[in-house]
Amino acid sequence: MKKVYFDNAATTPVRKEVIDVMIPYFNDFFGNPSSIHSFGRECRYALDRARFSIATFIGAKDKEIIFTSGGTEGDNLAVKGIARANKDKGKHIITTGIEHNGVLNSVKTLEKEGFEATYLKVDETGRISLDELKNSLREDTILVSIMYGNNEVGTVQPIKDIGELLKDHQAFFHTDAVQAFGVEKIDVNELMVDALTVASHKINGPKAVGFVYIKDGLKFDPILDGGHQEKGHRAGTENVPGILGFAKAVEVVVEERNKNRELYKTLRRRFISLLNENGIEFKINENVEYCLPHILNISFPGTKVDTMLTNLDLEGVAVSGGSACSAGSITPSHVLVEMFGDNDPRLHNSIRFSFGHYNTEAEVDYVVNQIVKIIKRDK
Ligand SMILES: Cc1ncc(COP(=O)(O)O)c(C=O)c1O
């Protein structure tokens, strides 16, 4: 059976050149980077190089990069770490209702600790309003955490404008760039962010590795108790092979970003025009002007997401009905609820197609054919 993977927002296959970089660090160079003997030192050296390389690609200093176990941990570290360490300046946090749970649940934990949170609304396309943000800012706002691009619908937020707005305010600005990193140019100085989260497995790197950028001088508390790794910011022996693979994945994705963007735009254009040619009724759930090109979230009126997902899976097509992290459950996505309210049929008939480096136009043809077949058969 033909198999097509259109779920790259959930995770991506690891590229060969990334695996090649990792292999020696399982076999030959297996030392603990905290050990002072030669086995440890060669790993420490490799780790330092990886940190420097990643930092350079995002316009940061190497000491501003903290390696983590992925996006969820990076979000936790940035949000809880910054809020807790700076609570003497204020206990108000602003975020949005469409964040990944790594941010949302971190903010909820902080609320239980006595912080106050404002959750910005989004419009039907998933964009926040800068005016609402402006009006929500208070003297005691200490942290604003707003994602760069949404993982379910792909809508991109006005990150630079937010950075500009917060320039003269005490609040620190964190953005979750986990989905955006592979397709948007990320320079922490241009974006004027104080903290930023990235995960390796969304950019053809290994799973369970990521980094959080935290601006030099910004105080933050670690969330793990343990040793003094990562300059005391993140306890636990570093995942050396994973980090080296991640650094390679970053290098490759930065080099190929524009090419990949063009590929994803071509794939989505073809997808949409084929649906139109076949007379399929659909709506696109995103902000057409401001969106990550690899994510295409479409609602098909009259269909049911679970039936559609099962039928597509039977035809070898991997897609998602909600965020990967809540996959398996068919409770409506909190992102779509924020965009459309509690009672909109789009909560139950929307599918996320997400493209990756290895996808082709022929695969789009195959997937659209299957969709047409399923919808016409079920009518
Ligand atoms: C926007 C966003 N943030 C955070 C995460 C969590 O990343 P990880 O799976 O590496 O924990 C994801 C994963 O889907 C994501 O899409």
PDBQT file of the ligand as one rigid body, heavy atoms in Angstrom, charges set to zero:
ROOT
HETATM    1  C1  LIG A 401       4.098  24.802  19.071  1.00  0.00    +0.000 C 
HETATM    2  C2  LIG A 401       4.597  23.646  19.868  1.00  0.00    +0.000 A 
HETATM    3  N1  LIG A 401       5.166  23.866  21.050  1.00  0.00    +0.000 NA
HETATM    4  C3  LIG A 401       5.651  22.863  21.801  1.00  0.00    +0.000 A 
HETATM    5  C4  LIG A 401       5.574  21.559  21.381  1.00  0.00    +0.000 A 
HETATM    6  C5  LIG A 401       6.126  20.471  22.238  1.00  0.00    +0.000 C 
HETATM    7  O1  LIG A 401       7.330  19.987  21.713  1.00  0.00    +0.000 OA
HETATM    8  P1  LIG A 401       7.902  18.563  22.137  1.00  0.00    +0.000 P 
HETATM    9  O2  LIG A 401       7.087  17.538  21.422  1.00  0.00    +0.000 OA
HETATM   10  O3  LIG A 401       9.329  18.586  21.659  1.00  0.00    +0.000 OA
HETATM   11  O4  LIG A 401       7.813  18.455  23.603  1.00  0.00    +0.000 OA
HETATM   12  C6  LIG A 401       4.968  21.268  20.151  1.00  0.00    +0.000 A 
HETATM   13  C7  LIG A 401       4.785  19.874  19.692  1.00  0.00    +0.000 C 
HETATM   14  O5  LIG A 401       3.872  19.541  18.956  1.00  0.00    +0.000 OA
HETATM   15  C8  LIG A 401       4.490  22.343  19.358  1.00  0.00    +0.000 A 
HETATM   16  O6  LIG A 401       3.923  22.132  18.180  1.00  0.00    +0.000 OA
ENDROOT
TORSDOF 0
